[in-house]
Amino acid sequence: MLHKWKQEFLYNFKSITYFLGINDTSLMVNPRIQHRPTICYRPIKPSDLETLERIHSDVFPIRYESEFFQSVVNGCDVVSWAAVDRSRPDGQSDELIGFVTARIILAKDSEIADLLRYDSSRVDQTLVYILTLGVVDAYRNLGIGRSIFI
């Protein structure tokens, strides 16, 4: 069962991507990919652990602790979303090609609460804090990072 804030995040994410037509990849072309990708989005799951760790080490100059990855794949205080290419001819159509990880925190608890000008009478105001966002090299410049972020 998902926490209420996770349900709201996923609902809002799906609504925005549908409204913007983000799943329409008909215009995506990259010479490093020999096929027209069909990008779909899904939650990150425990079976993504190894791939997620590999992509992080390829994309980011810092090393993340295993606890971070366990939190991501198990949905412990981290909301995550994955991009996959359903049209990959190599049989890896469910393997991550991009991702975003985030935390949802109360605005009043944020380090920048004084800069936000939030309404202190609304104790339920939340912020989405993006932890990591990445796309594998071969799939960059196709708008995947932007679409997974929106």
Disulfide bonds with the S-S distance in Angstrom:
none
